[in-house]
Amino acid sequence: MRFRQPLCAIALASLAFASPVSPGGTVAHAAQTVADNLGTTGPLKIERLSSAQLVSMPATTIVVLQTGRRVSLGDLRAEHTARLARFANARTLALHMRPEQLMGGTGYSLVTMTVDPHGAADYQAFCQAAAASGCLYFPGPVGYFSHLAGQDPNLLFDYDPLVTDPGVCGAQGGIIVSANSPAGCAYGYPYTYSSNFNPGPTLPGHAIGAFIEVRQTCTPPVSVNVDPNGAIVMQGNFAASGSDVVTTSMLTCAVWVSAPGPNWRPS
């Protein structure tokens, strides 16, 4: 009696003895194999790719981020390179914006700000170098921002799935998103800033804060309002609460407020 060999065995045997892929088609074939293994020929969910696949698959591979954004791996890699550049350049950018000398003259003091320690490294470098009374910074040229569950709702996060090393992420002021696979790095940027300050002494016939000095430079729609009674309020003005948002350019805002101190005397 003769037994027929199962069709699945025949198929496996034919695959085993198939001719190797040519060098020029190896990468494309590997990418197609990954797609076949995932059961799809369309965009791949990024959480189903390994860290090695993120850096080795063709640049034309389309992936879907957990925010729903569809993007090619080539674009993700270019954005990753741009992040490294902005981390290096943020301080220099702020130095060019900072006033050359203290406003108000003798007896005046600059109102200082508290830089958010949970912000990304480029935000911190920019705002510290600006030495401003208030500061907001949203990197560009294109920003993809979203809120992150369990984090400060005032922070908008820019996510880089290609940074998976916790040490590198932490050094850049980011946090590893362990809920993702691969666990990428999320960089936070404060959306608002507010503070109070002493507007200084008053004189008869003058309103409170009549002698404060203010200088500001902001990229719309980001704005700042300085209340002479002693308050600074800054807003991003481009994102609805709880929504993801795309910006098309770098957005910055810095304000410098000088107020007369207790030893100030009008000239």
C-alpha positions as CSV (number, residue, x, y, z in Angstrom):
1,M,0.0,0.0,0.0
2,R,1.3,3.5,-0.9
3,F,0.8,6.4,1.4
4,R,0.4,10.0,0.0
5,Q,2.7,12.5,1.5
6,P,0.7,15.4,3.2
7,L,0.5,18.6,1.2
8,C,1.9,20.6,4.1
9,A,5.1,18.5,4.2
10,I,5.5,19.0,0.4
11,A,5.1,22.7,0.9
12,L,7.7,22.8,3.7
13,A,10.1,20.8,1.7
14,S,9.8,23.1,-1.3
15,L,10.5,26.1,0.9
16,A,13.6,24.4,2.4
17,F,15.1,23.9,-1.0
18,A,14.1,27.2,-2.6
19,S,16.9,29.2,-4.1
20,P,18.3,31.9,-1.8
21,V,17.2,35.6,-2.2
22,S,19.6,37.7,-4.2
23,P,21.7,40.2,-2.2
24,G,19.7,43.1,-3.6
25,G,16.4,41.7,-2.5
26,T,17.4,40.5,0.9
27,V,16.2,43.5,2.9
28,A,12.9,43.9,1.0
29,H,12.3,40.1,1.4
30,A,13.0,40.3,5.1
31,A,10.5,43.2,5.5
32,Q,7.9,41.2,3.6
33,T,8.6,38.2,5.7
34,V,7.9,40.3,8.8
35,A,4.7,41.6,7.4
36,D,3.6,38.0,6.4
37,N,4.4,36.8,9.9
38,L,2.3,39.6,11.4
39,G,-0.6,38.7,9.1
40,T,-0.8,42.0,7.2
41,T,0.4,43.6,4.0
42,G,-0.5,47.1,5.2
43,P,1.0,49.4,7.8
44,L,2.6,47.5,10.8
45,K,1.7,48.3,14.3
46,I,4.9,49.6,15.8
47,E,4.4,47.7,19.1
48,R,4.7,44.5,17.2
49,L,8.2,45.2,15.9
50,S,11.4,44.6,17.8
51,S,14.0,47.3,18.5
52,A,16.3,45.5,15.9
53,Q,13.5,45.6,13.3
54,L,13.0,49.3,13.8
55,V,16.5,50.1,12.8
56,S,17.0,47.4,10.1
57,M,13.8,47.4,8.1
58,P,13.5,49.5,4.9
59,A,12.9,53.2,5.3
60,T,9.8,52.9,3.2
61,T,8.1,50.6,5.7
62,I,4.9,52.2,7.1
63,V,4.1,51.8,10.7
64,V,1.2,52.9,12.9
65,L,2.2,54.5,16.3
66,Q,0.0,53.9,19.3
67,T,-1.3,57.5,18.9
68,G,-2.8,56.4,15.5
69,R,-0.2,58.3,13.5
70,R,1.0,56.5,10.3
71,V,4.6,57.2,9.4
72,S,7.4,55.6,7.5
73,L,10.5,54.3,9.4
74,G,12.5,56.7,7.3
75,D,10.6,59.6,8.7
76,L,10.9,58.3,12.2
77,R,14.7,58.0,11.8
78,A,14.9,61.5,10.4
79,E,12.9,62.9,13.3
80,H,15.2,61.0,15.7
81,T,18.3,62.7,14.1
82,A,16.6,66.1,14.3
83,R,16.0,65.5,18.1
84,L,19.7,65.0,18.7
85,A,20.4,68.2,16.9
86,R,17.9,70.3,18.8
87,F,19.2,68.9,22.1
88,A,22.6,70.3,21.1
89,N,21.3,73.6,19.8
90,A,18.7,74.7,22.3
91,R,21.0,76.6,24.6
92,T,22.6,78.6,21.7
93,L,19.2,79.5,20.4
94,A,18.2,81.0,23.7
95,L,21.4,82.9,24.2
96,H,20.6,84.8,21.0
97,M,17.2,85.9,22.3
98,R,18.3,87.0,25.8
99,P,18.5,90.7,26.5
100,E,22.1,92.0,26.7
101,Q,21.6,93.8,30.0
102,L,19.3,94.0,32.9
103,M,16.3,96.1,32.3
104,G,15.3,98.9,34.6
105,G,18.7,100.0,35.9
106,T,19.9,100.5,39.4
107,G,17.6,99.1,42.2
108,Y,15.8,96.7,39.9
109,S,15.8,92.9,40.1
110,L,14.9,90.4,37.5
111,V,12.0,88.1,38.3
112,T,13.3,84.5,38.0
113,M,11.4,81.4,37.0
114,T,11.5,77.8,38.1
115,V,12.3,75.5,35.1
116,D,10.2,72.3,35.2
117,P,12.6,69.6,36.2
118,H,10.4,67.0,34.4
119,G,10.8,68.7,31.1
120,A,12.9,67.4,28.2
121,A,16.6,68.3,28.0
122,D,16.2,70.8,25.2
123,Y,13.4,72.6,27.0
124,Q,15.5,72.8,30.1
125,A,18.6,74.0,28.2
126,F,16.6,76.6,26.3
127,C,14.8,78.1,29.4
128,Q,17.9,78.0,31.6
129,A,20.0,79.8,29.0
130,A,17.3,82.3,28.4
131,A,17.5,83.3,32.1
132,A,13.9,84.5,31.7
133,S,11.1,85.3,34.1
134,G,8.9,82.9,32.2
135,C,9.6,80.5,29.3
136,L,7.8,78.0,27.0
137,Y,9.5,75.9,24.3
138,F,8.0,73.5,21.8
139,P,10.6,72.0,19.4
140,G,10.3,71.8,15.6
141,P,10.4,72.1,12.7
142,V,7.5,69.7,13.1
143,G,6.2,68.5,16.5
144,Y,3.9,65.6,17.2
145,F,2.6,66.0,20.8
146,S,0.3,64.0,22.9
147,H,-0.7,63.6,26.5
148,L,0.6,60.6,28.5
149,A,-1.6,58.8,31.0
150,G,-0.4,59.0,34.5
151,Q,1.8,62.0,33.9
152,D,1.5,65.8,34.6
153,P,-1.4,66.9,32.4
154,N,0.4,70.2,31.8
155,L,3.1,68.3,29.9
156,L,2.8,67.6,26.2
157,F,5.0,64.6,25.2
158,D,7.0,64.1,22.0
159,Y,7.6,60.3,21.5
160,D,10.7,58.7,20.0
161,P,10.2,54.9,19.6
162,L,13.8,54.5,18.5
163,V,15.2,55.5,21.9
164,T,14.8,52.3,24.0
165,D,17.8,52.6,26.3
166,P,16.7,54.0,29.8
167,G,20.0,55.6,30.4
168,V,20.0,57.5,27.1
169,C,16.4,58.5,27.5
170,G,16.9,59.7,31.1
171,A,20.0,61.8,30.1
172,Q,17.8,63.5,27.5
173,G,15.2,64.4,30.1
174,G,12.7,61.8,28.9
175,I,10.9,58.9,30.5
176,I,10.7,55.3,29.1
177,V,7.2,54.4,28.2
178,S,7.2,50.9,29.6
179,A,3.6,50.2,28.5
180,N,4.8,50.3,24.9
181,S,6.7,47.5,23.1
182,P,9.3,48.5,22.1
183,A,9.5,50.9,25.1
184,G,10.3,54.2,23.5
185,C,11.2,57.5,25.1
186,A,8.7,60.3,25.8
187,Y,9.9,63.9,26.1
188,G,7.7,66.4,28.1
189,Y,7.2,70.1,27.3
190,P,5.2,72.3,29.7
191,Y,2.1,73.7,27.9
192,T,1.6,76.6,30.4
193,Y,3.5,78.5,32.9
194,S,2.4,80.9,35.7
195,S,4.0,82.6,38.6
196,N,3.6,85.5,41.0
197,F,6.1,88.3,41.8
198,N,6.4,91.4,43.9
199,P,5.8,94.4,41.7
200,G,7.8,96.6,44.0
201,P,7.0,99.7,45.9
202,T,4.3,102.2,44.9
203,L,4.4,106.0,44.7
204,P,1.5,108.4,45.3
205,G,-0.4,108.9,42.1
206,H,0.9,105.7,40.4
207,A,-0.8,102.3,40.1
208,I,0.7,99.2,41.5
209,G,3.4,97.9,39.1
210,A,3.7,101.1,37.3
211,F,7.5,100.9,37.3
212,I,8.0,97.3,36.2
213,E,9.9,96.7,33.0
214,V,8.8,94.0,30.6
215,R,10.4,92.6,27.5
216,Q,9.1,89.5,25.6
217,T,9.5,87.5,22.4
218,C,6.9,84.9,21.5
219,T,6.1,82.9,18.4
220,P,2.3,82.9,17.8
221,P,0.1,81.3,18.9
222,V,2.1,81.0,22.2
223,S,1.4,84.0,24.3
224,V,2.3,85.7,27.6
225,N,0.4,88.1,29.8
226,V,2.2,90.1,32.5
227,D,-0.2,91.6,35.1
228,P,1.4,94.6,36.7
229,N,-0.1,93.6,40.0
230,G,2.4,90.8,40.0
231,A,1.5,87.8,37.9
232,I,2.9,86.1,34.7
233,V,0.6,83.8,32.7
234,M,1.9,81.9,29.6
235,Q,-0.1,79.7,27.3
236,G,0.7,77.4,24.3
237,N,-2.8,78.1,22.8
238,F,-2.5,75.3,20.2
239,A,-3.7,72.1,21.9
240,A,-7.1,71.2,23.3
241,S,-7.1,69.4,26.6
242,G,-6.5,65.7,26.2
243,S,-5.9,65.9,22.4
244,D,-3.0,65.0,20.2
245,V,-1.6,67.9,18.2
246,V,0.8,68.6,15.4
247,T,2.8,71.8,15.2
248,T,4.4,72.9,11.9
249,S,7.3,75.0,13.3
250,M,9.3,75.5,16.5
251,L,7.3,77.6,19.0
252,T,9.0,79.6,21.8
253,C,8.1,82.3,24.2
254,A,10.3,84.1,26.8
255,V,9.5,87.1,29.0
256,W,11.8,89.1,31.2
257,V,10.3,91.2,34.0
258,S,12.3,93.5,36.1
259,A,10.7,95.0,39.2
260,P,12.0,97.8,41.5
261,G,13.4,96.4,44.8
262,P,13.0,97.8,48.3
263,N,16.0,100.1,47.9
264,W,14.8,101.5,44.6
265,R,14.4,105.3,44.2
266,P,12.7,107.0,41.3
267,S,15.1,108.9,39.1
